[in-house]
Amino acid sequence: MATSDASGISEIVGRLLVPLCAASGALVLAGFFFPTLVGEAVTGPAWLTVALVFFTSGLCYIALLPYSEDATAPAAADVFLRVRQTDVRQAVREFLTQHEPAILVFPVLVFAGFFGLQVAFPTRTTGTVDAAAATVLRSGGPLFLAAVFLAVCYCLFLLVGPWGDIKLGGPDTEPSYTYPTYFTLVFTAGIAAGLVFWGPTEALFHFDQPPPYFGAAAGSPDAINGALVYTLFHWGVSAWSAYAVIGVPIAYFAFTRSAPLRVSTVLAPVLGTDGLDSAWAKLVDTLAVFATIGGIATSVALVSEQFLAGINYQWGVAAGEVGPVLFVGGLTLIFVVSSATGIHRGIRRIAGLNIVLFGLFALLVVAVGPRSFILQRGTQALGTYVVEFVPMSLHTGGQWVAEWTVWNWSWWFSWAPFAGLFIAALSRGRRVRTVVFTSVVATSAATMVWFLLLGGTSLFVQQTGRADILAAIAQRGGSEAVAGFPLLSSLPLGQLLMFLFLALIIVFMATSADTSTLVVSVLATRREIAPSATHIVFWGIFQGAVAVSVLLLGGAETLQALAVLTGGPFAVISLVAVGGLTVTWYRNERDHTSLVRHAVRKLPDIQTHHDVDPPEEK
C-alpha cells in the first residue's frame, strides 16, 4: 500500500470516528454528570460498550490525524522510528522472511505452553511458578538490592561527573524532539498504568501492614510516615535508575559506535560490535521480548479489572466474561493503531494527552484534597526518604522486604529492556547528563508527587473514617482494583475525578502498550530492517491475546511472577552493561568536563584590590 493511499484511508477512517466519538462521549458525560437525562436509555452492560466506544474512537482519531513531514520531522527515525507501508502479499512474505526465527517462535511457544499447562494443571502450574519466584526473590534479594543501589550511584555520578557531558551521536547531532516531548515520551512509556493502579493503594497497604524497618504499629498515626516513605522508595529514583543503566549504554553504542539499536547492544563491550549477531546477543533480545510481552499483558489484565471495577462502581454493571474481552479488545485496537502510526503521530499525541490528563487530575486533587495533611505528611516523608535512603537501599532482612522491595526491583528490571531501549531511541543528540536527569530525576519527581497526593489522600480518608477503602478492598477478595473509586467518591467533585481516573487508566496503559508493541516489533525483525505495519499489528494483537487469555483462563499473578523472574537476568546484565560502559569511557572519553567544573567556570573572577594585596617583599 502506498503511503499516500494509507494517508487517504486514515483520513476517511478519522472522519468516521468523529461522530462516533461525539455521540458516545455525549452519552458517557451525561451518564456521569446528568444521569437523570439518560434515565433508562442506557443500562447494564451497554454502559461498558458506550464507554469503550468513546475512549477507543477518540484515541484512535488522535492517532490517525495527518502529520506533515516537513523539515521539522524527527531525525531519529532510522530503523527504529520508521514504519513501512506494504501491500498484503508483500506483507505476508516479509512477515515470514524478515523476522528473527528464534525471537518469533520462542515467545509464542512459551506463552502457548504456559496457558496449556494453566488449563491442564492450574494448581500445579501456579504452585511451581510461585515457588520459583519466591526462591529467586528470597535468595536473590542481595543481588537485586545491590544492582539497584549501584544503578542509583552510577546515575548520580553521570549527573555530576565528566561523562555526563558526552553527546550521544557526536557534537553536531541535534535532538530529534523538543525537551517537553522527550520527557513526555520517556515518562508515559516507562510508568504504564501502575501509577493509577497503585497510586491510591500502596501507601494504604503499608499503613495496614507496616514495613518492619520503621517498627510502627499497624494502623497507627506513626505508621503513616513509614507507609509514604516506602511508597516513595519503591517508585522513586531507585526504580527509574534501572531503566537508565540499560538505556544509556544502548544509546551510546548505537549512536556513537554504530551498533544496532537493540537490547543486546549493552553487551557490545564484551562481545564487540561484530559479535552482536551471536547466540548470546539473540538470547538477550529474545528474553527481552518475553519479559516485555509478559509484563505488558499482565498490566493490561490488571487495569482491565480496575476499569471494570470503576464501571461497576459508577453504574452497577457486572462485567461477566464478556466485559474483560471487550475492554482488552478496545485497548488493543488503540495501542495497535497508535504504534502503527509511529512515534511522531499516535505515540507522541496520546502521550501528550496523557500528561495533560495527569496534570489536570493532580491539580484537582490538590484543590479538593486534604492539602494541609498532604503538605505536612508529604514533607516529613520526603525528609525521611532522603535521610534513610542508603540504609533502606541496603536493608535485606525479613519476608516483608522480599515480598515488597525485592519484588518491585525485579519487576522494574523486567521492564528495563523495553523502557531502556525506547529511552535510547529517543536520546540521540542529547547529552548523557540530560538523559539521566530526564529518565531518573524528572520522572521520579513526577511519580513521587503523584504518590504523595494519592497516597496521602487515601491515608487521610481512611484514618478520618470518610471512607473505609481497606474494607472495600477486602469485600472484593483483596483486589486493589477497587481502591481508587471509594476514595474519589468521598471527595468534592468526585464524579469528575472518577471520570478522569477512568480516562487515565486507559491512556496510561495505551502509552506503554503502544511503545512495547513497537519495541517488540523492532527486536523481532531482522537487523537493519524497519518493522512493517504487519509486524506491528501482529505483535500488538499477540499482546492483547495473551492478556485476554490471562483474564479468561486465570493465572494473571502467575504470569506476572514469570515476567518478574526475567528481572534477575537483566539485573545481572545491567551490572555487565555498567562495567563495560565504564571501561569504554575510561579508555575513549577522557576529555569531558564535570558539572562541578562547569559551575566553577561560570563563577565570576574575583579581582583583588591593592588595599588588600599583601605587601611586596623587599
C-alpha positions as CSV (number, residue, x, y, z in Angstrom):
1,M,0.0,0.0,0.0
2,A,1.4,3.4,-0.9
3,T,1.9,5.9,1.7
4,S,-0.5,8.3,0.0
5,D,-3.1,5.6,-0.1
6,A,-2.6,4.8,3.6
7,S,-3.0,8.5,4.4
8,G,-6.2,8.7,2.4
9,I,-7.6,5.7,4.3
10,S,-6.5,7.2,7.6
11,E,-8.3,10.4,6.8
12,I,-11.5,8.5,5.8
13,V,-11.4,6.4,9.0
14,G,-10.7,9.5,11.0
15,R,-13.8,11.3,9.7
16,L,-16.0,8.3,10.6
17,L,-14.6,8.2,14.1
18,V,-15.5,11.9,14.9
19,P,-19.3,11.4,15.0
20,L,-18.9,8.1,16.8
21,C,-16.7,9.7,19.5
22,A,-19.1,12.7,19.8
23,A,-22.2,10.6,20.2
24,S,-20.8,8.0,22.6
25,G,-19.0,10.8,24.5
26,A,-22.2,12.7,25.0
27,L,-23.8,9.6,26.5
28,V,-20.9,9.0,28.8
29,L,-20.7,12.5,30.0
30,A,-24.5,12.6,30.6
31,G,-24.3,9.3,32.4
32,F,-21.6,10.7,34.7
33,F,-22.8,14.2,35.4
34,F,-26.5,14.3,34.4
35,P,-27.8,10.7,34.9
36,T,-31.5,11.9,35.0
37,L,-31.2,13.0,31.4
38,V,-30.2,9.5,30.3
39,G,-32.7,7.6,32.5
40,E,-33.2,4.1,31.4
41,A,-32.0,4.7,27.8
42,V,-28.6,3.1,28.6
43,T,-28.5,0.4,31.2
44,G,-26.4,-2.6,32.3
45,P,-23.6,-3.8,30.0
46,A,-24.4,-1.2,27.4
47,W,-22.6,1.4,29.6
48,L,-19.4,-0.6,29.2
49,T,-19.8,-0.7,25.5
50,V,-20.6,3.0,25.2
51,A,-17.6,3.9,27.4
52,L,-15.2,1.8,25.4
53,V,-16.5,3.2,22.1
54,F,-15.9,6.7,23.4
55,F,-12.4,6.2,24.6
56,T,-11.4,3.9,21.6
57,S,-12.8,6.1,18.9
58,G,-11.4,9.3,20.5
59,L,-7.8,8.0,20.9
60,C,-7.7,6.3,17.5
61,Y,-8.8,9.6,15.9
62,I,-6.0,11.4,17.7
63,A,-3.5,8.8,16.4
64,L,-4.8,8.9,12.8
65,L,-4.7,12.7,12.5
66,P,-2.5,13.7,9.5
67,Y,1.1,14.6,10.1
68,S,3.1,16.9,7.8
69,E,6.6,15.5,7.3
70,D,8.4,18.8,6.8
71,A,11.9,19.9,7.8
72,T,11.0,19.6,11.5
73,A,10.2,15.9,11.2
74,P,12.1,13.7,13.7
75,A,15.6,13.0,12.5
76,A,15.9,9.9,14.7
77,A,13.6,7.8,12.6
78,D,16.2,5.4,11.2
79,V,15.3,1.7,11.7
80,F,13.5,2.2,15.0
81,L,11.2,5.1,14.3
82,R,10.1,4.2,10.7
83,V,7.1,2.1,10.0
84,R,6.9,0.9,6.4
85,Q,3.7,0.5,4.4
86,T,3.3,-2.6,2.2
87,D,0.7,-4.4,0.3
88,V,-0.9,-7.6,1.6
89,R,1.0,-10.2,-0.4
90,Q,4.3,-8.5,0.2
91,A,3.4,-8.1,3.9
92,V,2.9,-11.8,4.4
93,R,6.1,-12.6,2.5
94,E,8.1,-10.1,4.5
95,F,6.5,-11.3,7.8
96,L,7.9,-14.8,7.3
97,T,11.3,-13.8,5.9
98,Q,12.2,-10.7,7.9
99,H,11.6,-11.9,11.4
100,E,14.3,-13.4,13.5
101,P,13.1,-17.0,13.7
102,A,14.1,-17.6,17.3
103,I,12.6,-14.4,18.5
104,L,9.4,-15.0,16.6
105,V,8.9,-18.7,17.7
106,F,10.2,-18.8,21.2
107,P,7.7,-16.3,22.9
108,V,4.8,-17.8,21.0
109,L,5.7,-21.3,22.1
110,V,6.4,-20.3,25.7
111,F,3.1,-18.5,26.1
112,A,1.2,-21.3,24.4
113,G,2.8,-23.8,26.7
114,F,2.1,-21.7,29.8
115,F,-1.6,-21.4,29.0
116,G,-1.8,-25.1,28.1
117,L,-0.3,-26.0,31.5
118,Q,-2.6,-23.4,33.2
119,V,-5.6,-25.1,31.7
120,A,-4.5,-28.7,32.3
121,F,-2.7,-28.4,35.6
122,P,-3.7,-25.0,37.1
123,T,-2.8,-25.7,40.7
124,R,0.5,-27.4,40.0
125,T,1.5,-24.7,37.5
126,T,0.7,-21.9,39.8
127,G,2.5,-23.6,42.7
128,T,5.6,-24.3,40.7
129,V,5.9,-20.7,39.3
130,D,5.2,-19.2,42.7
131,A,7.7,-21.4,44.4
132,A,10.3,-20.5,41.8
133,A,9.6,-16.8,42.2
134,A,9.7,-16.9,46.0
135,T,13.0,-18.7,45.8
136,V,14.5,-16.2,43.4
137,L,13.3,-13.2,45.4
138,R,14.4,-14.6,48.7
139,S,17.8,-15.9,47.7
140,G,18.4,-13.2,45.1
141,G,17.5,-10.4,47.3
142,P,21.0,-9.1,47.9
143,L,21.7,-9.2,44.1
144,F,18.6,-7.0,43.4
145,L,19.3,-4.6,46.2
146,A,23.0,-4.3,45.1
147,A,22.1,-3.9,41.5
148,V,19.6,-1.1,42.1
149,F,21.8,0.7,44.6
150,L,24.7,0.6,42.2
151,A,22.4,1.9,39.4
152,V,21.4,4.9,41.6
153,C,25.1,5.6,42.4
154,Y,26.1,5.3,38.8
155,C,23.3,7.7,37.7
156,L,24.4,10.2,40.3
157,F,28.0,10.0,39.0
158,L,26.8,10.5,35.4
159,L,24.8,13.6,36.5
160,V,27.7,15.4,38.1
161,G,30.8,13.6,36.6
162,P,32.6,14.3,33.3
163,W,31.0,11.5,31.3
164,G,27.6,13.2,31.6
165,D,29.0,15.8,29.1
166,I,29.1,13.1,26.3
167,K,26.8,13.9,23.5
168,L,25.1,10.9,22.0
169,G,25.7,10.8,18.3
170,G,28.5,13.3,18.2
171,P,28.9,17.0,18.9
172,D,27.0,18.1,15.8
173,T,24.0,15.9,16.3
174,E,20.7,17.6,17.2
175,P,17.9,16.1,19.4
176,S,15.0,14.6,17.5
177,Y,12.3,16.1,19.8
178,T,11.8,19.1,21.9
179,Y,12.6,18.6,25.6
180,P,8.9,18.6,26.7
181,T,8.1,16.0,24.1
182,Y,11.1,14.0,25.1
183,F,10.1,14.0,28.8
184,T,6.5,13.1,28.0
185,L,7.5,10.1,25.9
186,V,10.0,8.8,28.5
187,F,7.7,9.2,31.4
188,T,4.5,7.8,29.9
189,A,6.2,4.8,28.3
190,G,8.1,3.8,31.5
191,I,5.4,4.1,34.1
192,A,2.4,2.4,32.5
193,A,-0.9,2.2,34.4
194,G,1.0,1.2,37.7
195,L,0.7,4.9,38.6
196,V,-3.1,4.8,38.7
197,F,-3.4,1.2,39.8
198,W,-1.1,1.6,42.9
199,G,-1.4,5.3,43.5
200,P,-4.4,5.1,45.9
201,T,-3.4,1.7,47.2
202,E,0.2,1.0,48.1
203,A,0.5,3.5,51.0
204,L,-2.7,2.0,52.4
205,F,-1.2,-1.4,52.3
206,H,1.9,-0.3,54.1
207,F,-0.3,1.5,56.6
208,D,-2.2,-1.6,57.3
209,Q,0.9,-3.9,57.3
210,P,3.8,-1.5,58.2
211,P,7.3,-2.2,57.0
212,P,9.3,-3.6,59.9
213,Y,12.2,-1.2,59.2
214,F,10.3,1.7,60.9
215,G,8.7,-0.5,63.7
216,A,5.3,1.3,63.7
217,A,2.1,-0.3,64.9
218,A,-0.4,-1.2,62.2
219,G,-3.0,1.5,61.6
220,S,-1.4,3.9,64.0
221,P,-0.5,7.6,63.2
222,D,3.2,6.6,63.3
223,A,2.6,4.1,60.5
224,I,1.6,6.9,58.1
225,N,5.2,8.2,57.7
226,G,6.6,4.8,57.0
227,A,3.9,4.0,54.6
228,L,4.6,7.1,52.5
229,V,8.3,6.7,52.7
230,Y,8.4,3.2,51.4
231,T,5.9,4.1,48.7
232,L,8.3,6.8,47.5
233,F,11.2,4.4,47.8
234,H,9.5,1.8,45.6
235,W,8.5,4.3,42.9
236,G,11.3,6.9,43.1
237,V,14.9,7.3,41.9
238,S,15.8,3.6,42.6
239,A,13.2,2.3,40.3
240,W,13.8,4.7,37.4
241,S,17.6,4.1,37.6
242,A,17.1,0.5,36.5
243,Y,15.9,2.0,33.1
244,A,18.7,4.4,32.8
245,V,21.6,1.9,33.3
246,I,20.1,-0.1,30.4
247,G,19.1,2.8,28.2
248,V,22.4,4.9,28.3
249,P,24.7,2.0,27.2
250,I,22.4,1.2,24.3
251,A,22.2,4.8,23.2
252,Y,26.0,5.3,23.4
253,F,27.0,2.3,21.5
254,A,24.1,2.7,18.9
255,F,24.7,6.3,18.2
256,T,28.5,6.7,18.8
257,R,29.8,3.2,17.8
258,S,27.2,2.3,15.1
259,A,25.9,-0.7,17.0
260,P,22.3,-1.9,16.3
261,L,19.6,-0.3,18.3
262,R,18.7,-3.4,20.3
263,V,18.8,-4.5,23.9
264,S,21.7,-6.8,23.3
265,T,23.8,-3.8,22.4
266,V,24.6,-3.4,26.1
267,L,26.9,-6.4,25.6
268,A,29.0,-4.6,22.9
269,P,32.0,-4.1,25.2
270,V,32.0,-7.8,25.9
271,L,31.1,-9.3,22.5
272,G,32.3,-6.4,20.3
273,T,30.0,-4.7,17.7
274,D,30.6,-7.6,15.3
275,G,29.7,-10.1,17.9
276,L,26.1,-8.8,18.4
277,D,24.9,-11.3,15.9
278,S,26.0,-14.1,18.2
279,A,23.7,-16.6,20.0
280,W,24.3,-14.7,23.3
281,A,23.0,-11.5,21.8
282,K,19.9,-13.1,20.3
283,L,19.2,-14.8,23.7
284,V,19.2,-11.4,25.4
285,D,16.8,-9.9,22.7
286,T,14.6,-13.0,23.0
287,L,14.4,-12.7,26.7
288,A,13.6,-9.0,26.4
289,V,10.7,-9.8,24.1
290,F,9.3,-12.4,26.5
291,A,9.7,-10.0,29.5
292,T,8.1,-7.2,27.6
293,I,5.1,-9.2,26.4
294,G,4.6,-10.8,29.8
295,G,4.8,-7.5,31.7
296,I,2.5,-5.6,29.3
297,A,-0.1,-8.4,29.1
298,T,-0.2,-8.7,32.9
299,S,-0.6,-5.0,33.3
300,V,-3.4,-4.9,30.7
301,A,-5.2,-7.7,32.6
302,L,-4.8,-5.8,35.9
303,V,-6.0,-2.4,34.6
304,S,-8.9,-4.1,32.9
305,E,-10.0,-5.3,36.4
306,Q,-9.6,-1.7,37.6
307,F,-11.6,-0.1,34.7
308,L,-14.4,-2.7,35.0
309,A,-14.5,-2.1,38.8
310,G,-15.0,1.6,38.1
311,I,-17.8,0.9,35.6
312,N,-19.4,-1.4,38.2
313,Y,-19.0,1.2,41.0
314,Q,-20.5,4.0,38.8
315,W,-23.3,2.2,37.1
316,G,-23.6,-1.2,38.9
317,V,-22.6,-3.0,35.7
318,A,-21.5,-6.6,36.2
319,A,-18.8,-7.3,33.5
320,G,-19.2,-11.1,33.3
321,E,-16.9,-12.9,31.0
322,V,-17.6,-10.6,28.0
323,G,-16.6,-7.4,29.8
324,P,-12.8,-8.2,30.0
325,V,-12.7,-9.3,26.4
326,L,-14.4,-6.1,25.3
327,F,-12.1,-3.9,27.3
328,V,-8.9,-5.7,26.2
329,G,-10.2,-5.6,22.6
330,G,-10.8,-1.9,22.7
331,L,-7.5,-1.2,24.4
332,T,-5.6,-3.4,21.9
333,L,-7.2,-1.5,19.0
334,I,-6.0,1.8,20.5
335,F,-2.4,0.7,21.0
336,V,-2.1,-1.1,17.7
337,V,-3.3,1.9,15.8
338,S,-1.1,4.2,17.9
339,S,2.1,2.1,17.4
340,A,1.3,1.6,13.6
341,T,1.1,5.3,13.0
342,G,4.5,5.7,14.6
343,I,6.2,7.8,17.3
344,H,5.6,11.2,15.6
345,R,1.9,10.6,15.3
346,G,-0.1,8.3,17.6
347,I,2.5,7.5,20.3
348,R,3.5,11.2,20.7
349,R,0.0,12.6,20.7
350,I,-1.5,10.1,23.1
351,A,1.4,10.6,25.4
352,G,0.8,14.3,25.3
353,L,-2.9,13.8,26.1
354,N,-1.7,11.5,29.0
355,I,0.4,14.3,30.5
356,V,-2.4,16.8,30.2
357,L,-4.9,14.5,32.0
358,F,-2.3,13.6,34.6
359,G,-1.6,17.2,35.4
360,L,-5.3,18.1,35.5
361,F,-6.2,15.3,37.8
362,A,-3.3,16.1,40.1
363,L,-4.4,19.8,40.3
364,L,-7.9,18.8,41.1
365,V,-6.8,16.5,43.9
366,V,-4.7,19.4,45.3
367,A,-7.8,21.7,45.0
368,V,-10.3,19.4,46.8
369,G,-8.0,17.1,48.8
370,P,-6.6,17.5,52.3
371,R,-3.8,20.0,51.4
372,S,-2.5,20.6,54.9
373,F,-2.3,16.9,55.7
374,I,-0.6,16.1,52.4
375,L,1.9,19.0,52.8
376,Q,2.7,18.1,56.4
377,R,3.0,14.4,55.9
378,G,4.5,14.6,52.5
379,T,7.3,16.9,53.7
380,Q,8.0,14.6,56.6
381,A,8.1,11.6,54.3
382,L,10.4,13.3,51.8
383,G,12.8,14.2,54.6
384,T,12.8,10.7,56.0
385,Y,13.2,9.3,52.4
386,V,16.4,11.4,51.9
387,V,17.8,10.6,55.3
388,E,17.1,6.9,55.3
389,F,17.7,6.3,51.6
390,V,21.0,4.5,51.9
391,P,20.1,2.3,54.9
392,M,16.7,1.3,53.2
393,S,18.6,0.5,50.0
394,L,20.8,-1.9,51.8
395,H,18.2,-3.3,54.2
396,T,18.0,-7.0,53.4
397,G,16.1,-8.5,56.4
398,G,12.7,-10.1,56.5
399,Q,9.9,-11.5,54.4
400,W,8.4,-8.1,54.0
401,V,11.5,-6.8,52.1
402,A,11.4,-9.9,49.8
403,E,7.7,-9.5,49.1
404,W,7.7,-5.8,48.5
405,T,11.1,-4.2,47.9
406,V,12.9,-7.1,46.1
407,W,9.7,-7.9,44.1
408,N,9.5,-4.3,43.0
409,W,13.1,-4.2,41.9
410,S,12.7,-7.4,40.0
411,W,9.6,-6.0,38.3
412,W,11.3,-2.8,37.3
413,F,14.3,-4.7,35.9
414,S,11.9,-6.9,33.9
415,W,10.5,-3.7,32.3
416,A,14.0,-2.2,31.8
417,P,14.7,-3.8,28.4
418,F,11.8,-2.2,26.5
419,A,11.8,1.0,28.5
420,G,15.6,1.3,28.2
421,L,15.6,0.7,24.5
422,F,12.9,3.2,24.0
423,I,14.8,5.8,26.0
424,A,17.8,5.1,24.0
425,A,15.9,5.5,20.7
426,L,14.7,9.0,21.7
427,S,18.1,10.2,23.1
428,R,20.2,10.8,20.0
429,G,21.6,14.3,20.1
430,R,21.2,14.7,23.9
431,R,24.0,14.6,26.5
432,V,24.2,11.7,28.8
433,R,23.5,14.1,31.7
434,T,20.3,15.2,30.1
435,V,19.2,11.6,29.5
436,V,19.9,10.6,33.1
437,F,18.3,13.8,34.5
438,T,15.1,13.1,32.5
439,S,14.8,9.4,32.9
440,V,15.6,9.4,36.6
441,V,15.3,12.8,38.3
442,A,12.4,14.4,36.4
443,T,10.4,11.2,36.1
444,S,10.9,10.3,39.8
445,A,9.8,13.8,40.8
446,A,6.6,13.5,38.9
447,T,6.0,10.0,40.2
448,M,6.6,10.9,43.8
449,V,4.4,13.9,43.7
450,W,1.6,11.7,42.4
451,F,2.0,9.1,45.1
452,L,2.2,11.8,47.8
453,L,-1.1,13.2,46.5
454,L,-3.0,10.0,46.0
455,G,-1.4,8.0,48.8
456,G,-1.7,10.9,51.3
457,T,-5.3,11.5,50.4
458,S,-6.1,7.7,50.8
459,L,-4.4,7.7,54.2
460,F,-6.3,10.8,55.3
461,V,-9.7,9.4,54.1
462,Q,-9.0,6.0,55.8
463,Q,-7.8,7.5,59.1
464,T,-10.6,10.0,59.4
465,G,-13.3,7.5,58.5
466,R,-14.6,9.3,55.5
467,A,-14.4,6.1,53.6
468,D,-13.2,2.6,54.5
469,I,-11.1,1.8,51.5
470,L,-9.4,-1.2,53.1
471,A,-12.9,-2.7,53.8
472,A,-13.9,-2.1,50.1
473,I,-10.7,-4.0,49.0
474,A,-11.5,-6.8,51.4
475,Q,-15.1,-7.1,50.1
476,R,-13.6,-7.8,46.6
477,G,-11.4,-10.5,47.9
478,G,-8.3,-8.3,48.4
479,S,-8.4,-6.8,44.9
480,E,-6.6,-3.5,44.7
481,A,-8.5,-2.5,41.6
482,V,-11.4,-1.0,43.5
483,A,-9.4,1.2,45.9
484,G,-9.5,4.4,43.8
485,F,-13.3,4.7,43.5
486,P,-14.4,4.9,47.1
487,L,-11.5,7.3,47.7
488,L,-12.6,9.6,44.8
489,S,-16.3,9.4,45.7
490,S,-15.5,10.7,49.2
491,L,-14.0,13.9,47.8
492,P,-15.7,17.0,46.3
493,L,-16.0,16.8,42.5
494,G,-16.0,13.0,42.9
495,Q,-17.8,12.4,39.6
496,L,-15.3,14.4,37.6
497,L,-12.4,12.8,39.4
498,M,-13.7,9.3,38.7
499,F,-14.2,10.2,35.0
500,L,-10.7,11.5,34.7
501,F,-9.4,8.5,36.6
502,L,-11.1,6.0,34.2
503,A,-9.6,8.0,31.3
504,L,-6.1,7.9,32.9
505,I,-6.4,4.1,33.3
506,I,-6.9,3.7,29.5
507,V,-4.5,6.4,28.3
508,F,-1.6,5.4,30.7
509,M,-1.9,1.8,29.6
510,A,-2.1,2.7,25.9
511,T,1.0,4.8,26.1
512,S,3.1,1.9,27.4
513,A,1.5,-0.8,25.3
514,D,2.0,1.1,22.0
515,T,5.6,1.6,22.9
516,S,6.1,-2.0,23.9
517,T,4.5,-3.1,20.6
518,L,6.9,-1.0,18.6
519,V,9.9,-2.2,20.6
520,V,8.9,-5.9,20.3
521,S,8.4,-5.4,16.6
522,V,11.9,-3.9,16.3
523,L,13.5,-6.7,18.3
524,A,11.7,-9.4,16.4
525,T,12.6,-8.0,13.0
526,R,16.0,-8.7,11.4
527,R,18.6,-6.1,11.9
528,E,18.7,-3.0,9.7
529,I,15.1,-3.6,8.6
530,A,12.3,-1.3,9.8
531,P,9.3,-3.2,11.1
532,S,6.3,-3.1,8.7
533,A,2.8,-2.3,9.8
534,T,2.1,-6.1,9.5
535,H,4.7,-6.8,12.2
536,I,3.3,-4.2,14.5
537,V,-0.3,-5.4,14.1
538,F,0.8,-9.0,14.7
539,W,2.7,-8.2,17.9
540,G,0.0,-5.8,19.2
541,I,-2.7,-8.4,18.7
542,F,-0.5,-11.1,20.2
543,Q,0.0,-9.0,23.4
544,G,-3.8,-8.4,23.5
545,A,-4.4,-12.2,23.1
546,V,-2.1,-13.0,26.0
547,A,-4.0,-10.5,28.2
548,V,-7.4,-12.0,27.2
549,S,-6.1,-15.5,27.9
550,V,-4.9,-14.4,31.3
551,L,-8.3,-13.0,32.1
552,L,-10.4,-15.9,30.8
553,L,-8.1,-18.8,31.9
554,G,-6.8,-17.2,35.1
555,G,-3.2,-17.0,36.1
556,A,-2.6,-13.3,36.0
557,E,-0.4,-13.4,39.1
558,T,1.4,-16.5,37.8
559,L,2.2,-14.9,34.5
560,Q,3.3,-11.8,36.4
561,A,5.6,-14.0,38.5
562,L,7.1,-15.5,35.3
563,A,7.7,-12.0,34.0
564,V,9.3,-11.0,37.3
565,L,11.7,-13.9,37.1
566,T,13.2,-12.3,34.0
567,G,14.2,-9.4,36.2
568,G,17.1,-11.5,37.6
569,P,18.9,-11.9,34.3
570,F,18.5,-8.3,33.5
571,A,19.8,-7.2,36.9
572,V,23.0,-9.1,36.1
573,I,23.0,-7.7,32.5
574,S,22.8,-4.2,34.0
575,L,25.9,-4.8,36.0
576,V,27.7,-6.1,32.9
577,A,26.5,-3.0,31.0
578,V,27.6,-0.5,33.6
579,G,31.0,-2.2,33.9
580,G,31.5,-2.4,30.1
581,L,30.4,1.2,29.6
582,T,32.8,2.4,32.3
583,V,35.8,0.7,30.8
584,T,34.9,2.0,27.3
585,W,34.5,5.6,28.5
586,Y,37.7,5.4,30.7
587,R,39.6,4.5,27.6
588,N,38.0,6.7,25.0
589,E,36.1,9.6,26.7
590,R,38.6,11.3,28.9
591,D,38.4,14.9,27.6
592,H,35.0,15.9,29.1
593,T,34.1,18.3,31.8
594,S,32.2,17.5,35.0
595,L,29.2,19.5,36.2
596,V,31.2,20.9,39.1
597,R,33.9,22.2,36.8
598,H,31.2,23.7,34.6
599,A,29.8,25.5,37.6
600,V,33.2,26.7,38.8
601,R,34.0,28.2,35.3
602,K,30.8,30.2,35.4
603,L,31.6,31.9,38.7
604,P,32.8,35.5,38.3
605,D,36.5,36.1,38.6
606,I,37.5,37.7,41.9
607,Q,39.6,40.7,41.3
608,T,42.0,41.6,44.1
609,H,42.3,45.2,45.3
610,H,45.6,47.0,46.1
611,D,44.3,47.7,49.6
612,V,44.1,44.1,50.4
613,D,47.0,42.8,48.4
614,P,49.9,41.6,50.5
615,P,52.8,44.0,50.7
616,E,55.6,43.3,48.3
617,E,58.7,41.8,49.9
618,K,61.8,43.9,49.8
